[in-house]
Amino acid sequence: MNTMNRFDKIAKEWDEAQRRQKMALSIFKGISKKIKFTTKQTVADLGAGTGLLLFQIQPLVKHITAFDNSAGMLEVLAKKAKDILAENVDIQLFNADTEEIPTQKFEVIVSSMAVHHIQDTRHILSSCFTALKKNGSLAIADLEPEDGTFHSEEAMSSVFHLGFEPENFAELMRTAGFTDVTTDRVHTIDKEGRKYHVFLAHGIKTK
């Protein structure tokens, strides 16, 4: 992910958009069809933001780490965790283009609408693969291809991909080592009269 100063500035208002709340729930439901969460699992949320997806998963698992490179977003997430006394949440400031996720630490890695902000898609998928334990799951939700109208002109400074063709993304996951890769459309965003589709890619580290 690129520098996220824009996200720092808008972090406190981020959760006010009902469409983001709705999308996070749809993505969580989609992930839950692929992954059975248990209280024995250690989970990572890549590009966690303010935790809209994270707090759907947090009550169901042993521990969850929020990775994001916006200190402002993580500050909001930390306050939310404190408010609900969520002691199983860890927070890590993280640049996905230059840093590696800790090796073989997680049973599950999830990500919601973050990968199009990461410049090197192959690198982050490889990092996710090494970070997962054997038989661990990766679930990434992101935009299907869009025409550049989804983000504001200001936001485009932190956008590296105008969405992904789901099958092309699935092939990148297979190249990174994941097996049993599937893609499903899990949500459609209605924004200013336009519709933008969100897919969920899921794969397993079997080796």
N, C-alpha and C positions, 0 to 999 in steps of 0.2 A: 504494500500500500504506500502511496505517495504521502508527502507531508499532509497532515490532516488539520491544518489550522482552521479551515472552514468548518470542520466538524466540531472543533473546540468551541467555536463561536456559537454554533446553533444547538449544542448538546442539551442545554436546559429546556429547550422548546421541542426537542426531537419527538418525545412521546405524545405530544399534543395532537399529532396527525392521526386521526382514526384509521386511515388507510394503512398506516404502518402497524398499528395494533392488529388489524384484521389480517394483514399479510403474515405477520409472525405466527398467528394462530393457525392459519392454513398450512404454513410450512411445518409447524410442529406436528400437525395432524398427519401430514404427508410422511414426515420422518418416522412417526410412531407406527406407521404401517410397515416400515422396513426394519425398525430396530425396537426390540423389547428392552426398555430401560429397567435397570434393577439397582438396588441399593448397594451392590458390590462394585459398580462401575465407576471408573474415573474418566471424566469427559473433558474435552476441550471445545470451546466455542471460538472459532477463528473469525476475527472481525466482529466481536460481540457487541460493539456499540454501547447502548444504554441497557442492554440485557433483555430486549423484548422477547427474543427466543430463549435466551439462557434461563430466565425465570419460569418458563414453562417446563423446562427439564430439571432444574435444580432440586425440586422436592422429591424427585424420583430416583436420584442417584447418590452415590457415596460422596463424590467430590466433583466440582466443575471449575475449570480455569477459563477465565475470560482473557483472550488475547486481542489487543487492539493497539493501533498507534496514535489514537487520539486520547490524550490525557484528560481532556474535557469530558468525553464520552465515558471514560472509565471512572471519572469522579462521580458522575451521576449514577452509574451502576453501583459503585461502592456505597453510596448513600442509601440506595434502594435495598441493598443486601443488609446493611446495618438496621434499617427500619423494620425489616421482617425477621431480624435475628438469624440470618442465613449464614451459619458458621462454616458451611461446606463450599464456599465460593472463594476462589483465589483470583487475583487480578494481576495481569502482566502487560506492561507497555511493550509493544512488539512491532517490529517492522518486517513484514512478510517477505519483502524483496531482499533483505540483507541478513536476516537472522534465521536460525533453524529452531523448529519446535523440539523440545526435549525428546530424545530417542526412546522408543518403546515404553512410553509412560501411560498411554491412554487406551482404553477399550473402545472409545467412540470419539470421533471428531465431527463436529457439525459446523456449518457456516451458512449464513443467510445474507445474501445480497452484498457480499464483500469482495468476491473474487474479481469482479470487473474493475475493482480499484487496485488490483495487484498487477504489476507490470509483467512479471514472469510466471505465467500459469504453470508451465512445466515444473519450475522450481518448487512452487508451493505444493503441488500435488506430490512431488517426490518427498518433500519435507513431511507432509502428512503421512505418507506411507511409512517412513522410518520412525515416525513418532508413535505409530500404532503398535500395540501388541499383536501377536499372532491371533488371527480370527477376529481382529478388530474391524469396525465399520467406519466408513467415511460417508457423510451425507452433506452435499453441497447444493444449496438453492441459489439460483441466480437468474438473470434476465435471459430470455430468448432474444435473438437479434432485434435491435430497434434502430430507428432512423436518426438517432442523435437528439431526439426531442424529449427524452425521459428526464434528463438532467438540465438544470439551468445553465446558462453560459458560464456563470461563476463556478459552478460545480464541475464543469468539464475539465478543469485543471487537475483533478484527481481521478479522472476516468481514463482507463487504458483500453477498455474493450466495450464496444457497443453491443453487449450481450454475446451469447455463444449459441451456435447450433448445437442442440442437445447431443446428437449422435457424434459430432466432432469432439465435444467435451468428454463424452463417454470413452472415445478412443484415446484421448489424452490420459484418462484415468487408467485404462488398460495398459498403456505404455509405461505408466508409473509403477505398474505391478498389481493393480487391483483386478479382482475377478468377480464374476457374477454381477457385472455392472448393468444397472438399469437407469432409465430416465423417464420421468413422468411429469406432465404439467400439473402443478399443484395450486396455482393461483393466477388470477388475472387482475391486474391493477387498472382501475379506471381513474385516470388523471387528466383533468382539464379536457374531458371529452374524448381522450384517446385511450386505447386499451393496450396494455403491455403484459406479456405473458411471462410467468415465472416457472422454471422447471426445477425438478429435484433429481440430482444424480446421486446414486448410491452404489458403493462397491465394498468389497471385503478384502482384507489382507489375509490370504490363506497360507502364505509362506513366511 
